[in-house]
Amino acid sequence: MAMLATKDSRYADLLHEPDLCSRLKVAAAYDILNRQEEETVRELLLQQELAIPPDIDYYSSDVSLSNEMKQRLHEARPATLGEASRVAGVTPSAVLSLFRYCQKLNTNGSTSHPVVAQSSS
């Protein structure tokens, strides 16, 4: 903060507001994480047709999901991430975890490109 205040006198008063300085530092740190998360969400939206392996074991410890999400997805057996995102009660965070798991499967040798579900038309 002191460096900012020396570069621009409009911020000099901030040096006398430690709570505000602290909150600004935290906000700046989280801004980076928020931007990364937004990029992941954009990528996820583009991958709605990413196929989920039909034999996926939602109860595997490799799939980072809560027990409730594992149960919901196991019962629904969605074929794509788009379908998984529409399963009642499945959170965006769970879909993101599933997306990352499917990416991991794709990069670990099952295929060099994301598997896209074939349309039934």
Secondary structure, DSSP 4 states (H G I P E B T S, - for coil): -HHHHHH-GGGGGGGG-HHHHHHHHHHHHHHHHHHHHHHHHHHHHHTTTBBPPTT--TTSTTS---HHHHHHHHHH--SBHHHHHTSTT--HHHHHHHHHHHHHHIIIII-SS--BPPP--
